[in-house]
Amino acid sequence: MSMNRREFMQILAVASAAGFALNSRELLAAQGGEKLYDLPRFGNVHFLHFTDCHAQLLPIWFREPNVNIGIAGALGKTPHIVGEQLLKTYGIKPGTREAHAFSYLDFTQAAKTYGQVGGFAHLATLVKQLRAGRPNALLLDGGDTWQGSGTALWTKGQDMVDACKTLGVDVMTGHWEYTLGDKRVKEIIEKDFAGKVDFVAQNVKTTDFGDPVFKPYAMREMNGVKVAVVGQSFPYTPIANPRYMVPDWTFGIQDEEMQKAVNEARAQGAQVVVVLSHNGMDVDLKMASRVTGIDAILGGHTHDGVPQPVKVQNKGGVTLVTNAGSNGKFLGVLDFDVKGGKVSDFRYKLLPIFSNLLAADKEMATLIEKVRAPYKDKLEEKLAVSEGLLYRRGNFNGSWDQLILDALMEVKGADLAFSPGFRWGTSILPGQAITFEHVMDQTAITYPMSTLTEMTGEQIKVILEDVCDNLFNPDPYYQQGGDMVRIGGLSYACEPGAAMGKRIQDLRLKGQPIEATKTYKVAGWAPVAEEARSAGHKMIWDVVEQWLKSQSGGRVTARSINTPRLLGVQGNPGLA
C-alpha cells in the first residue's frame, strides 16, 4: 500500500485529534520529522553534549516548567522565559513537535501525539549518526548521570557507567555522582573510566593542602586542531548534599582558578577552549562575563532546555553559554569553524530526542535490558493509577511533589510537610499506572530517610527564607540552582524580588496564622545530617508506596497543588 503526502497528512491529523501517539516512522516523516536530525556538518571542531539525564535509560515523559522566574538582572532573560514567550523568543511555531519539546504548553495532548522522549538506545543512534558526519567529535557528559533511578541506586551507578561507556562518552564532570561517596567515585574513575573517559573538575580540591582531586581539563586534537575541555563541578555539593559523603573535598566557584586553568590550556596550544559545567545557567552567564579565553560553556544543573546559546561579552571577546535540558531529552550539537588558530564562526542546535523518530541502537538496547533484568519485576509493580498529570519541575511546586507531601503528612501524622526542590523526576500522564519505578524516579537518592521533626513557627519561616534566597538571590553566585522547597499543609505568600529575610509572608496552617513560638509536627525527607542515617526512619519510597496502595479503588485523584500567592512578579516572562 502506498500513499501520497496529502493522504499521509490526513491520517496524521486524524491520529493527532484522537490523541494517539504517532509511532509509524512513515507518518512521522510525512510531518517533516525526517528533517529534524538532518544536520549538515559545519566547520572542523565538533562537540556533542548531554547533561542531567538522571539515570533515565528508557524513554520517558517530561514536562517543562511553567514557572521559572527571573529577578533583577535575570528578569525576562534566558533561561527565565517559559511557554508562549519562550516560543516567541526563539521563533518556534506553536503546536509543533519543537514547541512540545521546549515548553509545557498543551503537554498532555502533545505528549500523546508526539510520543516519549529520551532513552539511551535512541540517543545512541543519534550520536552515531552525528559522529558519522563529524569526524572525531567529542561527546561530553555534564553530570547528574549516575543518579535518578532505581537501577542506578541499586547498582551504585554501574548501570549508567556501562551505558556511558557504550555510548562513547569522552569527557565528564559531576554533581549527584558525588552522593555515591568519594570512594565509589574514585573507584569508577580509576577502574571503569581508565583510558576511556576523562573525568574533569578544576574546582574540586583536597581540604588539607588544596591539591586537585581530578584532572582540571582534558586536551584532545580534533582534525588538526588542539582543543581543551575544562571541568567545573557543582560548586555547592557539600551544602546541597551531605558533607559526610565527600568529607575531604572542597568545591566552590573561583573565577581566578578557572582563569588559571583556561590560560594553562591555551599555553599548551589549545585553539579552542570549552568549559563543561555543572554550575547552573545563571552562574555560567556570570562566569562567562568575568573569565576570558573560553569559547563556550556547555552547562547543566538547572535543567534548562535552551534552543540557542547566549552570547556573553567579556574583556577577551565573546563566550557562548548553553544549557542542554535534562532526563536524556536533548542532545546539543556545537560546531566551530577554526581558522588561523581561533574560532571564526559556529553553529549550534539543541536536538530533542523523540524516541519514535530514532530507531533503538541494538547494542545499547541489549545492555539496558541486561542491567534492568534483575529488578524488572519490582520496577514494573503497579501501585495505583493517577487520574491527573504528575510532574515535578517548577519554581514552587509540582503535582508529583504534592503527592509526596500528601503521603508524608498522612503516613507520618504531620501538621505540614517539606519536600526538597529537586528538579529531576519524570512525568506521568492522566490515566497512567504509577509503578514502583515511577516512585524511584522521584526519590532514588543515597540519603532517602523520611523524618518527623518538631519545629516552631519561627524555625519554619527561617527555613523557607533560606531556601528562597538560594533560588532568588540577585547574585547568581549565591544561588544553588534548585527550586523552592515544596510545602504541604501550609499556605504562604512569596515576594521573589524582596530583600533576604522578607520574601516569605502570611504563613497559615488550616487558614490560621502560624505562631512564632508554637511547635508544629513537620514531616520531610532527604536529611543531609549524618546522624539521620542511624535514626531508624522509614525510606521515602516506602512511605509513598504505602500511601499509594491505600488509595480507594487503587486510584489517585488529581492533586490540588499548594502554590504560594506570588507578589511583585505580575507580567514576569518566567511565569505563565
Secondary structure by P-SEA (a helix, b strand, c coil): ccccaaaaaaaaaaaaaaccccccaaaaaaacccccccccccccbbbbbbccccccccbbbbbcccccccccccccccccccaaaaaaaaccccccaaaaaccccaaaaaaaaccccccaaaaaaaaaaaaaaccbbbbbbccccccccaaaaaacaaaaaaaaaaaccccccccccccccaaaaaaaaaccccccbbbbbccbbbccccccccccbbbbbcccbbbbbbbbccccccccccccccccbbbbbbaaaaaaaaaaaaaacccbbbbbccccaaaaaaaaaccccccccccccccccccbbbbbbccccbbbbbbbcccccbbbbbbbbccccccccccccccccccccccccaaaaaaaaaaacccccccccccccccbbbbcccccccaaaaaaaaaaaaaacccccccccccccccccccccccaaaaaacccccccccbbbbbcaaaaaaaaaaaaaacccccccccccccccccccccccccccccccccccccccccbbbbccbbbbbbbcccccccccccccccaaaaaaaaaaacccccccccccccccccccccccccc
